[in-house]
């Protein structure tokens, strides 16, 4: 027997679906109509549109963190970091509107210079793996790694590059080899 999800979860599901259907920033009233609830029902969970979009963004970062953690589960440090990069780009391709929203506005879950690792779990997963490879250069290497995968994801979404999985893996492997210590 499955447990029904909360109204808040249902509203977030609808908001994500509306994003992916082309609505750039779903509003509370449109969300209520899509969910088949009263116009006031969403206000029990979200104070306003900004709170709704923040919740959608936080949920997106939680999903991304779970995907990165799954990718980081097996293999050498280099293989795990490459798998994380592939998972990051795959997430962006699978959820383009959500991905764009996640990085369009500041949020407590998004990585940035002034956020702690605890507030950005997806970034922490990346940073931990890079630290295992890069040692004392970890901060710079982490920024470089994030810039590469985020850039590849954005270029793919903007239809600027078409990177087949083998090429994407090769690009990531080249970077990972560059940050790994020479033996």
Secondary structure, 3 states (H helix, E strand, C coil): CCCCCCHHHHHHHHHHHHHHCCCCCCCHHHHHHHHCCCCCHHHHCCCCHHHHHHHHHHHHHHHHHHHHHHHCCCCCHHHHHHHHHHHHHHHHHHCHHHHHHHHHCCCCCCCCCCCCHHHCHHHHHHHHHHHHHHHHHHHHHHHHHHHHHHHHHHHHHCCCCCCCHHHHHHHHHHHHHHHCCCC
